[in-house]
Amino acid sequence: MSLYVLDAVFRIFGIRAHIPQNDDFGGGRSQSSIGSSTNKLFRVLAAVVGVVVILALALWATVWFAINLL
């Protein structure tokens, strides 16, 4: 399960394409740079949303735990 989550995180942030496999060090990117800025924007937006969700869940869990201790 954790490998699937890690793979999803790599795909969201585009890290997977930067890891060379089988000694394949290419001469550069083969993709067009036309849509590159919008892809980066969506990746940053996805990262921000993910961080906000994690922080909100952590805050909710802390408050829930504190209420149960009282």
Secondary structure, DSSP 8 states (H G I E B T S, - for coil): -HHHHHHHHHHHHT-GGGS--TT---SS--S-SSSHHHHHHHHHHHHHHHHHHHHHHHHHHHHHHHHHH-
